[in-house]
Amino acid sequence: MNVHLPFLGAAHCVTGSKYLLTLESAGAQHRVMVDCGLFQGFKELRLRNREKLPLAPADVEAVILTHAHLDHSGYLPKLVKDGFRGRILCTEATADLLSIMLLDSAKLQEEEAAYANHKGYSKHRPALPLYTQADVAQVLALVESVAYEAPLALLGGRLTLTFRDAGHILGSAIAELDVQGEHQRRHLVFSGDLGRYDNPVLHDPARVAHADVLLVESTYGDRNTRLADPESALARVVNEALDRGGVLLIAAFAVGRTQALLYYLKKLLAAGRIPPVPVYVDSPMALRVADLFPRHPAAHRLGSGNVFDFPGLHLVTEAAQSKALNQKTGLAIILSASGMCTGGRIVHHLHHRLPRPTDTVLLIGYQAEGTRGRRLLAGEREIKMFGELVPVRCHVEHLDGFSAHADRQELLRWLDQLQPPQRTFVVHGEPPAAENLAATLRQRHWPQVEVPEYLESMQLFAGL
């Protein structure tokens, strides 16, 4: 058996995760995709979502998802639309999240296309979504949940999948794949996105002791972001923002980050470390995700019950309520998505808040190249949205330590548990981060460490 791995995404970038594991034996080919994500950020990356894949989707027998973030799952409706009819395998919590995230993604695309057609600012006539809510329904019919630590045989026993907890978001997993050849057995590990150690909400990333081939993420492969005291850091930003007499707008990812922030805000309010101002969660997706936590108590540290509720918390569900918040003055905190300011209700809030000197925008976590969040972080004084340039007069703050990604020190802590694999691919990182982590592993005498290129295909095993 020969085993190949083309890198269809997350190579020299942090989005579009797609890896195509191809097994060739006795003239037959079997294809399994690990993750199936959307490209986000720069236009040149986003255009890849519209390009034809270098394979027939109908030939893929299964998709294995490490977690539900759109840069790992958001291309599934397009894959199904183009002919995929195989199994979609993920943890139970990821399956629940998919039904929320993919429908939201499709709905946003439909709304943005309709808005662009109405305003006439799209270069395409007409502007069309990549996929629709009807396409998502076909995806959900193919999803099968797999428990953590429960091996599942695939491809007639040629492949065995085991999920371990990655600690990144609810339901996130490290995917371990045992490949059984005619003569030998080999162990592949896909880290997915690794979470942080000592997270008050999620478990630590599971220990993996052995891999013949490893794919490891490198989002923060070149820097440490851990905050010594995250509660104090958040309290400082909140108090300084409210001292300006305005609104604090927090751009938080609906899955993971919003729930962690609510946990910290609840603690700070209870301790009297921040004033009792109204807190608005303006992300229907984030609210639906919060409702999932009691359904999966073993997948996090908070147990059952309504773990995020506190006095002064307002859940914004209707579009009219969201629009009304744009006119709000005085002291308040608004949490909205998306975390990189690429779409959703946060864009409308930014459109109104960026020109206001008394308001503050807080960016939480990683901001990919080409996103509005990255441009705000870089200090740009005008941001384009809805076809117009909006001046940035508000205060912009950033707390990287609330990222759901392991930083450099935590990545190395996880990697140190492994015997150095025969071959390691450093993925899901911008070039400086990926190359930095790869160089460190080479200095530690790991045998073969590579940073693959987009669409590069590697032969992992020959004559297995």
Secondary structure, DSSP 8 states (H G I E B T S, - for coil): -EEEEEB-SSSSSSS--EEEEEEEETTEEEEEEEEE----SSHHHHGGGGS--SS-GGGEEEEE-S--SHHHHTTHHHHHHTT--SEEEE-HHHHHHHHHHHHHHHHHHHHHHHHHHHHT--SSSS---SS-HHHHHHHHTTEEE--BT--EEEGGGTEEEEEEE-SSSTT-EEEEEEEE-SS-EEEEEE--S---TT-SSS---------SEEEEE-TTTT-----S-HHHHHHHHHHHHHHTTSEEEEE--TTTHHHHHHHHHHHHHHTTSS----EEEE-HHHHHHHHHGGG-GGGSSS-SS-TT--TTEEE--SHHHHHHHTT--SSEEEEES-TTSSSSHHHHHHHHHTT-TT-EEEEES---TTSHHHHHHTT-SEEEETTEEEE--SEEEEEGGG-SS--HHHHHHHHTTS---SEEEEESS-HHHHHHHHHHHHHTT-S-EE---TT-EEEEES--
